[in-house]
């Protein structure tokens, strides 16, 4: 979990692998402490379970909504999650790299810094964690920073 304000100052960071119900409790605690904002939860296996579990909490409506257009009905819909895929990953990481190289991401903690140093381009020219390392903090922070400028507010004029 990464929490940053509008100026990208790091407000909170939480590193631990846990079940979705426990993760929702941590998110709930952060919200009660005043760290309220858009939640960029990935639509991977545990992310989907976390979104399902989050329906029990008042902050469920703050989950990032991906704007899509139904090809059959041509209706605009919103899916709850951040979808990291072959199309969005390069955009996400390019945006993050620009912020970082521009000196716009303050407060890089040691855990994130370690992951950044082990986040390399593989043989297919795809950035990822090197063997034996993780990229969860890098991806989480990149999503957190991306939410600042690219969030869709359902029920507002951007719909």
Buried (B, 14 or more C-beta within 10 A) or exposed (E): BBBBEEEBEBBEBBBEEEEBEEBBBBBBEBBEEEBEBBBBBBBEEBBBBBBEBBEEBEBBEBBBBBEEEEEEEEEEEBBBBBBBEEEBBEEBBEBBEEBBEEEEBEEEEEEBEBBBEBBEEEEEEEBBBBEEBBBBBBBBBBBBBBBBEBBEEEEEEEE
